Amino acid sequence: MGTLTSGADLLFTILLHVGAAASVSAWLVRSAFFRKVLFTEVRDSDQKVNLMLFITPALAMGVLLRIVGHDSYSFADLMLEGSFVLGLLGGRVVGPLGGSIISLPAFFHHEWLSMPVAATAGLVGGLIRQTVPTTEDIWKLGPFSFLNLPKWLVGVVRRTKVSWEMVPLGACVALELGRQALGHATKQQWLFYLNVGQSWALGLVVLSTVMAIAVPMKIWNNTRIEMNLEQHQQLLLKARMDALSAQINPHFLFNTLNTVSSLIRYDPDMARGVVVKLSKILRRLLRKHETFVPLQDELDFIDDYLDIEVARFGRDNLQIHKEIEGHTLEAFVPSMLLQPIVENSLKHGLSGKLEGGEITIRTATRDGRLVIEVEDNGVGIPEDRMEQVFGDGIGISNVHERLRVLYGGDFRMDISSREGEGTRIHIDIPELIPTISQASAVTPSASE
């Protein structure tokens, strides 16, 4: 038990406590391997073990330092905070197991309640991770999340959207108060806690516990955001190269030029139009792209692409329909969003149809969201392959991954298909209508 009798000692200790948490988290995130594990939200068993191996030794050393220093280094003990964070990041198995490892020095020092308390904190963190709708809600926890408490209370009264960041915040407070109550109840050296005795001082201790959890989460979330941006740039480059190779390969050029050669004999004007549209496609793909472009630009690019395909297959064999709400044309969407989807419809959906192929593109806004649908009446996707579409189809999986990187969990991309009748791809994203200078802003999911 660490007893603090003066306000100055208390302030000094809790400042060092939060500083120690920030230092450990900043030191860990310097490792590229740790950043990779941190960035991976769905971790396998090996990655969970690696997560524990990175975090537990440093925190166990802090507990040992406090014991060796006879509570002179009480600020270094991050057992409760570290166990809770391990649960938030690793789940309900990693949390209790990692907490038990961190508490080993205290347990061997005859602080018999240290291991149950640490394991409980880890379990609580793991249960919160399992309960929240998306793991992105966990990363919203920050040093100033408590300032959103009034807004959260108003939301509870009005029964509006739940603010899930309040759940880990409330758990931090409850765990520290529980440790304080348990420490006072035993009246023995079975559990380390800061004994302050006064209510205002207890409030500062609880605040330091919250900060010692929120600050590392904020530091690591900033790192995740930076990695998201870097990955997005790589994915965007890959999308451009995929589109380039899919369209400007010898097979595509041969078909297009062969179409032009045939059209020159009986329809020179259409042949000229195909050449113009092909040059526009080449120019668009080879020039520098913004991260976001107006939907109008994306549709113009699709028009050029589809006009060439219509010239190749004939208007009787391929028909394009558009149901576009006018005000959606100003909304910004990720660059090269539609082309891989439309190409997938042509290549896999309509290539098997001898005639009557149709593609319908729809856009609309609903409750501040932009809804985009691409539907074809092609051969459809067999039911046994539906679950593999996002993993197998290069174009579709690339679009899905880019949306995940850009919007986090704030998007939907659904595929519905009936074999022999066609396929519909439904995308739901936030409606963004920024200025032109904001169009290159990198990601709307970079939440605080």
N, C-alpha and C positions, 0 to 999 in steps of 0.2 A: 504494500500500500504506500503510495506517495502522498505525503501530507504537505500542503502548501498553506502557510499561515499569512503571508502578505500578498497584497494585490499585485505588487511589482513582480514577485516571484511567479505568480500565476500567469501574468501577461507574458513574461519572458519565456516561460515553459511552453505555453500554447503556441506562441509564435515560432519557437524552435520546432515544435511538434508538426505544424503545418509545413514549415520549411523542410523538415526531414522527409516528409511525404513527397513534396515537390521534387526534392533532389533525387530521391530514389527513382521516381517515375521518369524524370528527365534522363537519368543515367541509363536506365533500362532501354529507353526508346532510341538510344544511340546505336543499338545493335540492329543491323539490317534483318537478322533472323527473327528477332523479337517483333519488329515492325510487321514482318510477313505474317507471323502467327496472330498478331493483334488485328491485322487487316482482315483475316479470314474469320467470318462470322460463324459459319458452320464448320466446326473443327472435328477431325477424327480423333481417335484415341491417342495417337502419337503426338498430335499437336496440342492436345490437352495436357499431356505429360510434359511437353516442352514448356507450356505456359507456367506450370507449377515449378519446373526446374529453374525458370528465370526469376520468378517472383519470391518464392519461399526462402531461398538462402539469405537474401539481403534482409528480409523482414525478421527471420530468425536471429540473424546477427544483431539486429536492433534490440530484440528482447534480451539477448545475452549481454549486450553492452549495458543495458539498464540494470541487470542483475549484478554484474561485476562491479559496476559503479555505485552499488548500494543506493539506487534511486536518484543519484546525482544526474544521471542521464535518462531520466524518466521520459523525456520528450522523444527518445529514439524508439520507444515501444509502440509499434503500429500493428500489434497482433489483431485487435478487433477490426480495425479499418482494412488491413490487408486481407483478412479472411473474407470479409464482406465483398470486397472488390473481386477476389478470386471467384466467388460465387456468381457475381454479376457477369463476369467474363466467361467463366468456364462451365457453369451449370451446377446442378445440385449434387453432383459427385465430386467434382473438382473443388468446390467451395469447402465442404466439410473436411475432405482429405488434406487439402492445402492448409486449412486453418489448424488442423491437428499437428501438421509438421512444423508450422510456425511456432506453435505453443510448446514444443518439446523442451526448450531450455527452461521455461517457466515451470513446466510440469515436473522436471527433474529437480527443480529448486523447491519442491514441495508446495507449489501453488496448484493444489489439486483441482480447482475449478477452472483453471485456465484452458485446458483442452476442451471440456464440454462447452464453455462459452465461445471459444474460437470456432468449434465445429458448428455450433448453432448459428453464429453469424454467417459462416459460409453457406449453410443450408438456406438461411433466409434469402441471401443474395441469389442463390441458385433457383429458388422458388419464384422470386421476382422475375428472373430472366425467363422462366418458363411461362409466367402468367401474362406478361405484357404482350400486346398484339404483335409488335415487331421489335427486334433488338435495337432499332434506331431510337426507340423511346428511352432506352437505358442511357444512351450517349447524350441525351438532352440534359442530364444532371450536370450542373455547373456550380461554381462557387456562389453565384447570386441567384440560384433557383428559388431560394426562400423568398425573394422579392415578388415572386409570382403567386405567393400564397393568397393574397386578397382576391386576385383574379380567379384562382382555383376555387375559393370558397363561393364566389358569385356563381361560377359555373355549376357547382354542386347544388346550390339553391335553385338555379334555373334549369337544372338537369340538362345542360348542354354537353358538349364534347368533353370527355374525361381527359385531364392532364396527367398522363402517366408518369411524368417526371417527378410528381409529388410522392409517388409510391416509394421509390428508393430513398427519397429525402426523409419521409416519415419513418422508414425503417432504420435509418441512421440514428435518428433521435431516440427511437424506441430501444435500440440496442444499447446505446450509451446509458440511458436511464435505467435499463435493466441491469447493466453491469454495476452501476452505482448502488442500486437497491440490493443486489445480491452481495456486494462487498460489505455494505453496512450491516446486512442481516447476519452474515457469518461471524463478524467481529474477530476474524482470525486472518492470518497471512495466507489465505487460500486463493486469493485473487488480487491481481494488481489493478488499482484504479486510483485516480487523482481525488483525494479526499479534501474537499474545499470547505464544506460545512455550511456555506451561505448560499441562498437561492440565486443571487445575482452571479456569483462565481460559478455555480453549477451551470448556469446558462452559458457562460463563456466556455466551459469544458465541453458542453454539448455542441456548441458552435465549432469548436476546434476539431471535434470528431467529424462533423459534417464536412468541414473544409479539407481535412486530411483525406477524405474520400473523393470529394468533388474536384479538387485541384488535379490529382492524377488523371481522373476521368477526362477533365478538360484538356490536359496536355496530350493525352493519348488520342482524344477525338480530333484535335487539331492535326495530329500526325496522320490520322485516318483520312481526313479531308484532303490533305496534301497528296496522299497516295491515291485517293480517288481521282483527283485532278490529273495526276500523272498517268493513271491507268486510262482515264477517259481520252487523253491525248493519243495514247497508243492505240486505243480502240478506234478512235476517229481516223487515224492514219490507216489502220487496217481496213476500216470500212471503205475508205477511198480507194485503197489498193484492190480490195475485193471487187468493188464496183468497176474499177478500171480494167482489171483482168477479166471480169465476167463479160464486159461489153467490148473491150478493145483487144480481144484476142483474135488470132487469125480466122477462127471459125466465124465469129461475129462479123468481122470486116468482110470476109469472103461472101457471106450471105447478103450483107447490105449492098456491097458493090455488085454482086450478081443481080440483085433486085434492080439497082440503078441501070445496069446494062440492059435488062429486059425492058424497063420502062422507057428508055431512050427511044426505042423503036416506035412505040405507039402512044406514049404519053410523056413527052419531054418535060412538060411543066411539073408533073409529079416527080420525075427523076431529079429535076433541079431542087425541088422542095426537100426530097430525101437527103440530098447532099448537104443542103443548108442546115438541116436538123442534125445531121451527123456531125458537122463542124461545130455546132453549138454544144453538143454533148461533149465532144473532145475538149472544147475550150472550158466548159464548166468543170470538168473533172481534173484538168491539168492546172487550173488556177488555184490560188490560195483560198481556203474555205474558212468561214466563220464557224464558231461552235453552234450558234443558233442562226437560223434564217427565217424570214417570213414564210408562212405557209404558201403564199402566192408564188414565191420563187421555187419552192419545192414542187408545186403542181405544174409550173411551167416546164421544169426539167422533165417531169413525168410525161407531160404532153409530147415533148420532142421524142422521148424514148418510145412511147406507145405509137406515135405516128409512123415511125419506121416499121414497127411490128405490124401495124395495120397494112402498110404498103406491101409488106412481105406476104402476109397471110390472106389479104383481101378483106374488104369491108364486110362481106357476107360471112366470113369465117371468124372474125374478131370484131366485137363491138365494145366500145367504151362508154360507160354511163357515169355521170357525175351528179351528185346531190350535195352541193356545197352551199352552206349558209354564208352569205356575203361578208358578215362581220368577222368570220373566222379567218379570212385571208390575211388580216393584219397580225394575227397571233404568231408568235415565234415558236418554232419547233426545232428539234435537233437536225442538223444538216445530214442529208442522205438518209432520212428516216423511211421514206416511202419506196424508194427505188428497189432495195432488196426484197421488199414484200411483193411488189408488183412483178418483179422478175421471177420470184418463186411461184407466183400464180401462173405465169406463162410457161415456165419450164416444167413444173411438176403437176399443175392443175389442168391446164388447157392443151398441153402438147399431145395428150392422148385422144382429144376430141377431133373428129374429122370436120365438123362444122358447128356453127352456132355458139362459138366461144364468147363469153361475156365477162367483163370486169366492171365492177361498180365501186366507185370511191365516194364515200360520204364523210362530211364533217359537220359538227354541230357543237354548241356549247350548252352545258347543263350545270347549273349551280357553280359557276366560276371554273368549270373544268372543260377542257377541250377533248372532244370525242372524235376519233378518226376510225373509219372502218374501210377495209378493202375486202371485197367479196367477189368470188368467181363461181361459175357454174361448171367447174371442171370435174375431174374424176374423184376428188375428195381424198381424204387420208384414211387408210385402214385403221380400225379401232385399236388394233394391237400396237400401232405405231404412234398413237396420239401422245403418249407420255414421253416419247423420245424426241419429239419435234424440236424442243428448245435445245436439246443436246446434239442432235444429228445435223439439222439444217444449218449450214454455215451462215446464210443470210439471216434467217429468222433468229437464230441464237445470238448473232452479233447485235441485232436490233434490240433484243431483250436485255442483253448485258449492258449495252450503252444506256438504255433507259434506267436500269438499276443504278448505274454509276452516277448518272445525272440527277435523278430524282429520289434516290434512296428507296424507301418503301412507299413513296407518294405517287404511285402509278399502277396501272393495271394493263396487262397485255394478255388477252384471252384468245384462244383458237377454238372455234367450233366447226366441225366438219361431219358430213354424212357421205359415206362412200357412194360414188355414182351421182351425187347431187351437187357437190361443191364445198367450198371452204370459206369461212369468214374469219378475218382477224380484226379484233376489237382492241383499240388502244385508248386509254383514258389517262390524261396528264393534266397538270395545272395549266390554266390559260395564262400565258405570258404575253403582254403587249407592252414591252419596254420601248424606249427610244432607240434609235439606230446605234448610238454610242454604247447602249447597254446590251446590244445583241451579242456582243462577244464576251459578256460576263459568263464565267465558266460554269457554275452549277448552282441551281436553286435549292439543292438539297444540303448545302453546306450550312447546316443549322448550328446555332450556338450551343 
